[in-house]
Amino acid sequence: MLKDKTIIVGVSGSIAAYKACEVVSRLKNLGAEVWVVMTDEATKLIAPLTFRALSGNPVITDLFAEELTKLPMPHVFLTKKASLMVITPGTANIIGKIAGGIADDPLTTMILASTAKKLIAPAMNCEMWRNPIIVENVEKLKGLKFEFSGPEKGKLACGDEDIGRMSEPEEIVEKVVELIGIRQDLKGKRILVTAGGTKEAIDPVRYISNRSSGKMGYAIAQAARERGASVTLISANGHCPAPHNVKRVKVESAQEMLEAVLRHYSEADAVVMAAAVGDYTPKLKTQNSKLKTKELTIQFGQTEDILKIIGKQKGRSQKVLIGFALETENMIANAKKKLVEKKLDLIVANDDSTFNSDSIKFSTIDRKGEVKDYPQQAKAQAAQVILDNIACMLR
Ligand SMILES: Cc1cc2nc3c(=O)[nH]c(=O)nc-3n(C[C@H](O)[C@H](O)[C@H](O)COP(=O)(O)O)c2cc1C
């Protein structure tokens, strides 16, 4: 759930510092890269070596330490890389320093240098927590979009039974996942995705195709896998590396794509037809050798309409069927027509600026005819929008 995420864990000088060990090890278990930053006071309560062993990275207690000289400007290098900083435990002192914009140690310096999301798990005596200065500091930080986990009511180190106890590690990690983790809302679902532009052979060395790069379909396949689905990708663009743990079936022509889709269709809970299937195929006898004629006139016939065929098969089944419409004019009107004709649940309409680009500007149209417009965004992000729709329809 936290694969490819870098998280900085700030540990300050509270007796609850030992609980940060479990936070670090849980974050590691979820796949995150973890760097621990400790205040001086925290190092008196727990040894940095413990965090080094748990995180697998040097522990930052001094920005000028010899060990960090390999990282240029560690406070900037690491904070740029991080998706989130979690301060666990957060003392009254560290909360006050953050609210006051102080940067006199590695942790507060990195907090100021970071634009990542920030989560604080306060831990302190109940009177400290109720102190109007702390109340004001916490309110100020909440207004600056700092997230908080706890503190909870319970047995405190001083013996009181009151507010001030740090949240339990599992709760803190749950909050981290909520803030930056990859949802597993497609776990147990099977998704069939098509990608790329099909190729129709003219002779053994020539073909007719289109400008589709397959990037959108690949982004959907990868994101669906990361959200827990088991994914089959039918790809007409074999040169892109297959996304991790995605079953890829390589095809060339529209006919091969149709056969592959029909082979995998029945087992799928959702089908996303992101491929640009060629509409025309040359009406030529199969050529075994390269054509050498001086002039060549080729007549084209239509390929099979894959979406229409599977739209018909869908019938009353619960399967979700999503298509794409690439239009150069009357985009929404044409896409709406396609949605109805092919019995789709959702259509993604886009124009020809999408070809070979890493980003896409698009609109979605659902069965009720509701149109939603999305600004230019990375295809990876657009994939999440499409998968949100699938997750919602499969619920
Ligand atoms: C054993 C011990 C436990 C402490 N626990 C807390 C605590 O839970 N919360 C807190 O705000 N301060 C606590 N303090 C006081 C802080 O360590 C002190 O305010 C220190 O200046 C905080 O420094 P730091 O925020 O840079 O880590 C504790 C001190 C000691 C000696």
Ligand as a Chemical Component Dictionary entry (heavy atoms), coordinates in Angstrom:
data_LIG
# 
_chem_comp.id                   LIG 
_chem_comp.type                 NON-POLYMER 
_chem_comp.pdbx_formal_charge   0 
_chem_comp.three_letter_code    LIG 
# 
loop_
_chem_comp_atom.comp_id 
_chem_comp_atom.atom_id 
_chem_comp_atom.alt_atom_id 
_chem_comp_atom.type_symbol 
_chem_comp_atom.charge 
_chem_comp_atom.model_Cartn_x 
_chem_comp_atom.model_Cartn_y 
_chem_comp_atom.model_Cartn_z 
_chem_comp_atom.pdbx_ordinal 
LIG C1  C1  C 0 11.344 11.042 30.594 1  
LIG C2  C2  C 0 10.812 12.244 29.894 2  
LIG C3  C3  C 0 9.629  12.132 29.189 3  
LIG C4  C4  C 0 9.089  13.223 28.530 4  
LIG N1  N1  N 0 7.908  13.070 27.827 5  
LIG C5  C5  C 0 7.383  14.144 27.214 6  
LIG C6  C6  C 0 6.171  14.015 26.493 7  
LIG O1  O1  O 0 5.553  12.947 26.442 8  
LIG N2  N2  N 0 5.701  15.090 25.841 9  
LIG C7  C7  C 0 6.345  16.298 25.855 10 
LIG O2  O2  O 0 5.865  17.245 25.238 11 
LIG N3  N3  N 0 7.499  16.436 26.531 12 
LIG C8  C8  C 0 8.039  15.397 27.218 13 
LIG N4  N4  N 0 9.208  15.556 27.899 14 
LIG C9  C9  C 0 9.881  16.854 27.887 15 
LIG C10 C10 C 0 10.618 17.064 26.585 16 
LIG O3  O3  O 0 11.592 16.039 26.431 17 
LIG C11 C11 C 0 11.250 18.440 26.552 18 
LIG O4  O4  O 0 10.250 19.426 26.463 19 
LIG C12 C12 C 0 12.234 18.568 25.414 20 
LIG O5  O5  O 0 12.734 19.887 25.399 21 
LIG C13 C13 C 0 11.610 18.254 24.097 22 
LIG O6  O6  O 0 12.568 18.362 23.084 23 
LIG P1  P1  P 0 12.247 17.990 21.587 24 
LIG O7  O7  O 0 10.893 18.494 21.298 25 
LIG O8  O8  O 0 13.308 18.714 20.803 26 
LIG O9  O9  O 0 12.407 16.528 21.468 27 
LIG C14 C14 C 0 9.769  14.470 28.559 28 
LIG C15 C15 C 0 10.969 14.553 29.265 29 
LIG C16 C16 C 0 11.474 13.461 29.942 30 
LIG C17 C17 C 0 12.748 13.634 30.707 31 
# 
loop_
_chem_comp_bond.comp_id 
_chem_comp_bond.atom_id_1 
_chem_comp_bond.atom_id_2 
_chem_comp_bond.value_order 
_chem_comp_bond.pdbx_ordinal 
LIG C1  C2  SING 1  
LIG C2  C3  SING 2  
LIG C2  C16 DOUB 3  
LIG C3  C4  DOUB 4  
LIG C4  N1  SING 5  
LIG C4  C14 SING 6  
LIG N1  C5  DOUB 7  
LIG C5  C6  SING 8  
LIG C5  C8  SING 9  
LIG C6  O1  DOUB 10 
LIG C6  N2  SING 11 
LIG N2  C7  SING 12 
LIG C7  O2  DOUB 13 
LIG C7  N3  SING 14 
LIG N3  C8  DOUB 15 
LIG C8  N4  SING 16 
LIG N4  C9  SING 17 
LIG N4  C14 SING 18 
LIG C9  C10 SING 19 
LIG C10 O3  SING 20 
LIG C10 C11 SING 21 
LIG C11 O4  SING 22 
LIG C11 C12 SING 23 
LIG C12 O5  SING 24 
LIG C12 C13 SING 25 
LIG C13 O6  SING 26 
LIG O6  P1  SING 27 
LIG P1  O7  DOUB 28 
LIG P1  O8  SING 29 
LIG P1  O9  SING 30 
LIG C14 C15 DOUB 31 
LIG C15 C16 SING 32 
LIG C16 C17 SING 33 
# 
